[in-house]
């Protein structure tokens, strides 16, 4: 069996999906470990994924929401507990 070009995912689309999922994971990690270090990395990963992909736009939008919300909550938790933020 051969697959047509429509069935195959372009490598850029696959990499963009991995970048977006990794940025979401970094967003959740912001809740527990220094949000001011992880948020810029996650946002840059999402921006690169945005440029690379047209198929994963819903995942990328969700990633931006996750990173933003977890940044605010993580920074608040760091302030309330007295832990370093960066």
Backbone as CSV, one residue per row, in Angstrom:
resi,resn,N_x,N_y,N_z,CA_x,CA_y,CA_z,C_x,C_y,C_z
1,UNK,0.831,-1.177,0.000,0.000,0.000,0.000,0.878,1.243,0.000
2,UNK,0.431,2.198,-0.739,1.130,3.472,-0.738,0.190,4.527,-0.190
3,UNK,0.748,5.456,0.487,-0.072,6.540,1.022,0.057,7.746,0.108
4,UNK,-1.020,8.439,-0.012,-0.993,9.632,-0.851,-0.367,10.790,-0.071
5,UNK,-0.068,11.839,-0.771,0.546,12.995,-0.132,-0.417,13.674,0.845
6,UNK,-1.712,13.502,0.649,-2.674,14.108,1.564,-2.688,13.410,2.910
7,UNK,-2.418,12.115,2.932,-2.456,11.356,4.166,-1.234,11.591,5.032
8,UNK,-0.164,12.001,4.426,1.076,12.178,5.180,1.131,13.559,5.812
9,UNK,1.656,13.595,7.007,1.838,14.862,7.696,3.211,15.409,7.352
10,UNK,3.249,16.666,7.035,4.537,17.284,6.730,5.394,17.302,7.996
11,UNK,6.700,17.204,7.836,7.576,17.233,9.014,7.445,18.526,9.817
12,UNK,7.234,19.635,9.153,7.085,20.905,9.867,5.837,20.897,10.747
13,UNK,4.761,20.278,10.265,3.536,20.183,11.059,3.764,19.323,12.293
14,UNK,4.470,18.234,12.129,4.745,17.346,13.261,5.618,18.049,14.300
15,UNK,6.634,18.755,13.854,7.519,19.466,14.776,6.751,20.584,15.481
16,UNK,5.881,21.260,14.767,5.078,22.317,15.382,4.164,21.745,16.461
17,UNK,3.602,20.591,16.210,2.766,19.942,17.221,3.556,19.580,18.466
18,UNK,4.763,19.070,18.273,5.624,18.724,19.404,6.016,19.984,20.174
19,UNK,6.349,21.054,19.461,6.696,22.316,20.121,5.522,22.857,20.936
20,UNK,4.329,22.806,20.371,3.154,23.313,21.082,2.858,22.474,22.318
21,UNK,2.960,21.169,22.205,2.720,20.297,23.359,3.793,20.499,24.429
22,UNK,5.029,20.689,24.010,6.108,20.941,24.970,5.908,22.270,25.681
23,UNK,5.445,23.261,24.961,5.171,24.563,25.582,4.040,24.456,26.599
24,UNK,3.046,23.632,26.308,1.971,23.407,27.285,2.521,22.745,28.542
25,UNK,3.405,21.789,28.363,4.020,21.133,29.519,4.846,22.131,30.332
26,UNK,5.581,23.011,29.660,6.328,24.049,30.372,5.378,24.993,31.101
27,UNK,4.237,25.268,30.494,3.247,26.115,31.144,2.767,25.518,32.453
28,UNK,2.497,24.223,32.462,2.084,23.581,33.707,3.227,23.531,34.716
29,UNK,4.442,23.419,34.234,5.604,23.386,35.115,5.828,24.739,35.791
30,UNK,5.333,25.812,35.178,5.448,27.149,35.767,4.773,27.238,37.126
31,UNK,3.787,26.398,37.356,3.084,26.426,38.635,4.001,26.050,39.788
32,UNK,5.013,25.262,39.506,5.842,24.714,40.576,7.282,25.190,40.569
33,UNK,7.756,25.716,39.441,9.165,26.084,39.356,9.335,27.380,38.581
34,UNK,9.699,28.428,39.208,10.137,29.714,38.680,9.489,30.134,37.355
35,UNK,8.325,30.727,37.442,7.575,31.081,36.228,8.273,32.103,35.329
36,UNK,9.101,32.983,35.896,9.747,33.998,35.073,10.871,33.420,34.221
37,UNK,11.323,32.227,34.509,12.311,31.565,33.654,11.653,30.733,32.563
38,UNK,10.533,30.122,32.884,9.921,29.180,31.945,8.957,29.841,30.962
39,UNK,8.280,30.896,31.361,7.279,31.517,30.492,7.868,32.060,29.191
40,UNK,9.002,32.768,29.210,9.532,33.256,27.933,9.916,32.122,26.972
41,UNK,10.442,31.041,27.517,10.806,29.898,26.665,9.553,29.292,26.043
42,UNK,8.510,29.138,26.843,7.261,28.562,26.340,6.622,29.458,25.280
43,UNK,6.652,30.760,25.482,6.056,31.687,24.510,6.842,31.656,23.197
44,UNK,8.156,31.603,23.280,8.965,31.526,22.053,8.682,30.230,21.311
45,UNK,8.551,29.135,22.041,8.219,27.863,21.391,6.864,27.937,20.697
46,UNK,5.893,28.573,21.338,4.577,28.707,20.725,4.590,29.625,19.511
47,UNK,5.387,30.679,19.554,5.494,31.560,18.391,6.119,30.838,17.205
48,UNK,7.131,30.038,17.445,7.753,29.259,16.374,6.749,28.254,15.811
49,UNK,5.995,27.604,16.692,4.981,26.644,16.243,3.890,27.336,15.437
50,UNK,3.544,28.555,15.795,2.525,29.306,15.057,2.969,29.561,13.624
51,UNK,4.221,29.917,13.456,4.737,30.199,12.121,4.841,28.913,11.296
52,UNK,5.148,27.803,11.934,5.384,26.553,11.216,4.109,25.823,10.797
53,UNK,3.015,26.008,11.518,1.865,25.129,11.330,0.584,25.886,11.028
54,UNK,-0.244,25.252,10.201,-1.617,25.725,9.996,-2.612,24.736,10.578
55,UNK,-2.197,23.513,10.787,-3.106,22.476,11.281,-3.266,22.484,12.792
56,UNK,-2.298,22.959,13.523,-2.307,22.875,14.985,-2.659,24.203,15.650
57,UNK,-3.455,25.017,15.003,-3.761,26.335,15.548,-4.582,26.268,16.830
58,UNK,-5.468,25.293,16.949,-6.250,25.159,18.185,-5.356,24.787,19.350
59,UNK,-4.424,23.883,19.125,-3.480,23.492,20.168,-2.591,24.668,20.555
60,UNK,-2.175,25.447,19.590,-1.310,26.595,19.868,-2.077,27.661,20.659
61,UNK,-3.330,27.921,20.289,-4.137,28.886,21.058,-4.339,28.410,22.486
62,UNK,-4.607,27.128,22.644,-4.748,26.570,23.994,-3.427,26.689,24.755
63,UNK,-2.316,26.519,24.057,-1.010,26.655,24.692,-0.769,28.054,25.209
64,UNK,-1.137,29.067,24.414,-0.988,30.446,24.874,-1.848,30.698,26.113
65,UNK,-3.066,30.155,26.136,-3.934,30.325,27.301,-3.345,29.621,28.519
66,UNK,-2.854,28.416,28.326,-2.268,27.654,29.436,-1.054,28.371,29.994
67,UNK,-0.176,28.832,29.129,1.041,29.514,29.584,0.676,30.805,30.322
68,UNK,-0.255,31.559,29.807,-0.638,32.808,30.456,-1.281,32.599,31.817
69,UNK,-2.230,31.687,31.884,-2.925,31.430,33.149,-1.968,30.834,34.180
70,UNK,-1.173,29.867,33.763,-0.239,29.241,34.701,0.854,30.210,35.137
71,UNK,1.207,31.168,34.281,2.185,32.176,34.676,1.637,33.036,35.811
72,UNK,0.415,33.504,35.652,-0.188,34.359,36.681,-0.369,33.580,37.986
73,UNK,-0.901,32.374,37.896,-1.118,31.570,39.099,0.213,31.180,39.738
74,UNK,1.179,30.778,38.924,2.487,30.393,39.456,3.212,31.549,40.109
75,UNK,3.162,32.734,39.499,3.806,33.909,40.093,3.120,34.283,41.396
76,UNK,1.804,34.180,41.431,1.074,34.470,42.665,1.456,33.493,43.765
77,UNK,1.543,32.216,43.413,1.931,31.221,44.409,3.356,31.447,44.903
78,UNK,4.258,31.836,44.013,5.627,32.092,44.408,5.704,33.280,45.353
79,UNK,4.915,34.312,45.098,4.913,35.492,45.959,4.343,35.151,47.330
80,UNK,3.236,34.422,47.359,2.593,34.105,48.629,3.444,33.184,49.493
81,UNK,4.188,32.295,48.880,5.004,31.357,49.658,6.412,31.868,49.916
82,UNK,6.805,32.952,49.277,8.119,33.523,49.522,9.250,32.836,48.778
83,UNK,8.936,32.053,47.786,9.962,31.376,46.983,10.465,32.314,45.888
84,UNK,11.667,32.057,45.360,12.183,32.915,44.292,11.384,32.731,43.008
85,UNK,11.198,33.840,42.281,10.421,33.787,41.051,11.276,33.621,39.814
86,UNK,12.573,33.884,39.916,13.462,33.746,38.755,14.799,33.226,39.180
